Amino acid sequence: MRIGTLNTPSGPRAVIPLDGDRLVDLNATDSSLPPDAVQLLKLGPDALRRAAAAAESPQAKTVPFEPERLGPAVTPGKLLCIGRNYAAHAAETGSQVPEKPEVFVRVRTSITGPYAKIARPAVSEALDYEVELAVVIGRPAKRVKKERALDYVAGYCVFNDVSLRDFQRHGSQWIPGKNFDATGPLGPFVVTADQVPDPQNLNLGTSVVKTDGTEEELQNSNTEDMVHTVAGLIEYISLWATLEPGDVIATGTPSGVGLGREPKRWLVPGETVICRVQGLGETRNLVVAEAGPNP
């Protein structure tokens, strides 16, 4: 099953895509289901079963699938990102692989929809891309052992950890470069965990449609190359923070980022950046210029 969020005049609505160009509005179909995707996850497996039944009902209330209206698949209470979690990526940026997972935080205002436009800020031209597997937590997890960690996963989706590299290097903490408004596409839908037998064997990559219309492949890897696995990350993070339903762990990016290239390969207005993860779909975002002069 796939669950997403549609922006509507009455607020965000949890939806399930049908074959073709329609989305099922879950709350409109079954009023016992909450309109919010995170609240749906908090209700647990029974609510997910009722959501699946609603999507299959002949009385399902549907709306058109308009990609630009999709919001982030979930709006997490905590979005925890992992740095340097692929050895080749660490090497290309001149870094060592951390012995323990390197965790930083993205705030709610930094995420955006899977097909939304990304504005290159007027204060920087160092706009970079990072395809990542995003893990969506399904039930509270505190000090979970990795052998059981995947039992706490609701599903998976695609994340593009768009980064402003100069701001990322302003200090020892990466947070400024990782938290510009609406720079982190998350989606398009949460694919439930039962549809992803092995999160450590998923191809993922990034390509860019350039301003001349040609497509350039920039990242191409597999999640088997992670240094710290999904289960290991849940074990480590839940040691010191309670993971709650709807929380997201972005598991790091493979090699091929713009920062690791010579010359540097930054995204420019007019390009469309596409991030894909096998079986989960893709984010597709047009880069535009923020109003105001660049330095």
ABEGO torsion letter per residue (X at the ends): XBBBBBBBAAEBBBBBBBBEABBBBAAAABAABBABAAAAAAAEAAAAAAAAAAAABAABBBBBBBAAABBBABBBABBBBBBGABAAAAAAAGBBBBABBBBBBBBAAABBBAABBBBBBAABABBBBBBBBBBBBABBBBGBBAAAAAAABAEBBBBBBBBBAAAAAABABAAAAAABBGABBBOABBBBAAABABAABBBBBBBBBBAAGBBBBABBBBAAABABBAAAAAAAAAAABBBBBGBBBBAEBBBGBAAABOBBBBBBBGBBBBBBBBGAEBBBBBBBBBBEBBX
